[in-house]
Amino acid sequence: MALQVGDIVEGKVTGIKPFGAFVSLPEGKTGLVHISEVSYEFVQDLSTVLSDGQTVSVKVISIAPDGKIALSIKRTQPAPERGPRQQHGERTAGGNDRRPAPRPKREEKPRVWKPKPAAPQGDMSFEDMMARYKTRSEEKIADLKRVTENHRGGYSRRRG
């Protein structure tokens, strides 16, 4: 009887490593149960769940072309019932929830970009508006130069 993916067979644990357990299967074959496939619960140390020589029921997950057999113990057992999902910010019974408490929700209207209203021009002539624009532009350029010189090592220029 050749092993096929999906078969559930009995095997004996022959070795335990930090990443999983080796299981001896019928016909002298050996497969690996990865630590994530041992239990539905989080397993930190396999030696707390399995021991050498223990007989376990395993399901064949995959068989690689090179002969490596991936096994699962947890897939031979029914999945545990899951409680209702915890909403964001809810506290667990133990109180050791790592997420911060949610901010109180406020009704937000969608933000839509609106241009700033133009400053009242009054009785300015075109030449006056152009002069005002020119002085503002020169001020902005001077500010920009000062900031970029400070970031580019302008210190050495002022030194001497």
Backbone torsions as a table, in degrees:
resi	resn	phi	psi	omega
1	MET	NA	112.6	179.5
2	ALA	-83.0	143.7	177.9
3	LEU	-71.5	142.4	177.0
4	GLN	-131.7	156.1	177.8
5	VAL	-61.6	131.8	-179.4
6	GLY	100.9	-14.6	178.7
7	ASP	-67.7	142.8	173.2
8	ILE	-112.0	121.4	-176.5
9	VAL	-133.5	163.8	175.3
10	GLU	-91.8	141.7	177.8
11	GLY	-147.4	169.9	-179.0
12	LYS	-117.9	132.7	178.9
13	VAL	-68.3	122.8	-178.9
14	THR	-108.1	-18.1	179.9
15	GLY	-164.0	145.2	179.4
16	ILE	-122.6	126.2	178.1
17	LYS	-121.3	166.9	179.9
18	PRO	-61.3	-25.7	-176.6
19	PHE	-95.4	-13.1	-178.6
20	GLY	169.8	-173.5	-178.2
21	ALA	-125.9	138.2	175.8
22	PHE	-89.2	135.4	-176.9
23	VAL	-124.8	129.2	176.7
24	SER	-82.0	127.4	-176.8
25	LEU	-108.7	170.0	175.5
26	PRO	-60.2	160.5	-178.8
27	GLU	67.7	19.0	175.9
28	GLY	73.5	14.1	179.3
29	LYS	-90.1	158.7	179.6
30	THR	-128.9	139.7	178.0
31	GLY	-128.5	168.7	-179.0
32	LEU	-117.4	131.1	172.3
33	VAL	-102.3	109.6	178.9
34	HIS	-65.3	151.4	-176.8
35	ILE	-56.8	-31.3	180.0
36	SER	-74.6	-12.8	-178.7
37	GLU	-104.5	11.6	-178.5
38	VAL	-84.0	-43.3	-174.4
39	SER	-148.8	157.8	174.8
40	TYR	-73.7	-18.9	176.6
41	GLU	-87.4	158.5	177.4
42	PHE	-68.8	130.0	179.9
43	VAL	-115.4	117.6	179.0
44	GLN	-84.8	-44.9	-175.9
45	ASP	-130.1	119.2	-177.2
46	LEU	-63.6	-30.1	-177.1
47	SER	-66.7	-14.6	176.0
48	THR	-80.6	-18.8	-177.4
49	VAL	-107.2	-39.0	-177.0
50	LEU	-120.6	159.6	175.6
51	SER	-140.2	155.1	178.4
52	ASP	-58.8	135.2	178.1
53	GLY	87.8	-7.0	-179.6
54	GLN	-70.7	137.7	176.9
55	THR	-89.4	129.1	-177.7
56	VAL	-132.2	153.7	174.4
57	SER	-95.7	126.4	-176.7
58	VAL	-128.1	152.9	176.0
59	LYS	-111.0	135.5	179.3
60	VAL	-78.2	116.8	-179.2
61	ILE	-87.5	-46.8	-179.8
62	SER	-156.1	156.6	174.7
63	ILE	-128.7	114.3	-177.6
64	ALA	-76.3	157.9	178.4
65	PRO	-58.8	-28.6	179.6
66	ASP	-83.6	3.4	174.5
67	GLY	99.4	-3.5	-179.9
68	LYS	-71.9	134.1	-177.5
69	ILE	-113.7	122.4	177.0
70	ALA	-95.8	131.3	-175.9
71	LEU	-122.4	162.6	175.8
72	SER	-141.1	134.0	174.4
73	ILE	-91.1	-40.9	-174.6
74	LYS	-67.0	-26.5	-179.6
75	ARG	-76.2	-5.8	174.9
76	THR	-89.3	-8.8	-177.8
77	GLN	-111.4	152.7	177.5
78	PRO	-67.7	144.6	179.2
79	ALA	-67.3	140.2	179.3
80	PRO	-68.8	152.4	177.7
81	GLU	-67.1	133.5	178.0
82	ARG	-96.7	135.7	177.1
83	GLY	-74.3	177.6	178.1
84	PRO	-62.1	144.6	-179.2
85	ARG	-64.2	142.3	180.0
86	GLN	-79.6	130.4	178.6
87	GLN	-76.0	155.7	-179.7
88	HIS	-56.5	125.7	176.5
89	GLY	92.4	-10.7	177.8
90	GLU	-68.8	147.3	179.2
91	ARG	-93.1	145.2	176.0
92	THR	-81.6	169.6	-178.6
93	ALA	-61.0	-36.6	-179.6
94	GLY	-76.9	-17.9	178.3
95	GLY	80.3	9.0	-177.4
96	ASN	-101.2	43.1	178.0
97	ASP	-77.3	131.3	-175.5
98	ARG	-86.5	-13.9	-177.5
99	ARG	-81.3	146.2	177.5
100	PRO	-73.3	158.8	178.3
101	ALA	-64.3	145.3	-177.9
102	PRO	-70.7	151.9	175.0
103	ARG	-74.1	149.4	177.7
104	PRO	-64.4	136.2	-178.2
105	LYS	-78.0	139.4	174.9
106	ARG	-123.5	152.8	-179.7
107	GLU	-74.9	118.9	-179.5
108	GLU	-113.5	134.5	174.4
109	LYS	-88.8	149.8	179.0
110	PRO	-60.1	136.7	-178.2
111	ARG	-83.2	127.3	-179.8
112	VAL	-123.1	133.0	-179.8
113	TRP	-71.3	133.3	175.9
114	LYS	-131.2	135.5	178.6
115	PRO	-66.5	150.3	177.8
116	LYS	-68.6	142.3	179.0
117	PRO	-65.8	141.4	-179.6
118	ALA	-67.3	143.5	177.3
119	ALA	-66.7	143.4	-179.3
120	PRO	-61.7	127.7	-176.3
121	GLN	-85.1	-24.8	180.0
122	GLY	66.0	-135.8	-177.5
123	ASP	-103.7	39.7	-179.4
124	MET	-79.7	140.3	176.0
125	SER	-84.0	170.9	180.0
126	PHE	-61.3	-41.2	-179.8
127	GLU	-63.3	-39.3	178.3
128	ASP	-65.4	-42.1	178.6
129	MET	-63.5	-40.7	178.6
130	MET	-65.3	-39.4	178.9
131	ALA	-65.0	-41.7	178.6
132	ARG	-64.0	-43.4	177.9
133	TYR	-60.9	-42.0	-178.1
134	LYS	-64.3	-44.1	-179.5
135	THR	-66.2	-40.1	177.9
136	ARG	-63.9	-41.6	179.1
137	SER	-62.3	-44.9	-179.4
138	GLU	-63.4	-38.0	177.7
139	GLU	-64.4	-42.9	179.6
140	LYS	-64.7	-42.1	179.4
141	ILE	-64.7	-40.8	178.8
142	ALA	-62.9	-42.6	177.6
143	ASP	-62.2	-43.7	-179.4
144	LEU	-62.6	-43.4	179.0
145	LYS	-61.8	-43.7	-178.5
146	ARG	-61.9	-43.3	-179.2
147	VAL	-66.8	-45.4	-178.0
148	THR	-68.3	-35.3	177.4
149	GLU	-64.7	-38.4	178.7
150	ASN	-64.0	-35.0	-178.5
151	HIS	-83.1	-21.8	-176.9
152	ARG	-96.3	13.3	-180.0
153	GLY	85.0	35.1	178.7
154	GLY	-64.2	-10.0	-178.2
155	TYR	-59.3	-41.5	-177.3
156	SER	-66.6	-29.2	178.5
157	ARG	-68.4	-36.9	-176.9
158	ARG	-81.9	-8.7	-171.3
159	ARG	-69.6	-38.4	-167.2
160	GLY	-111.2	NA	NA
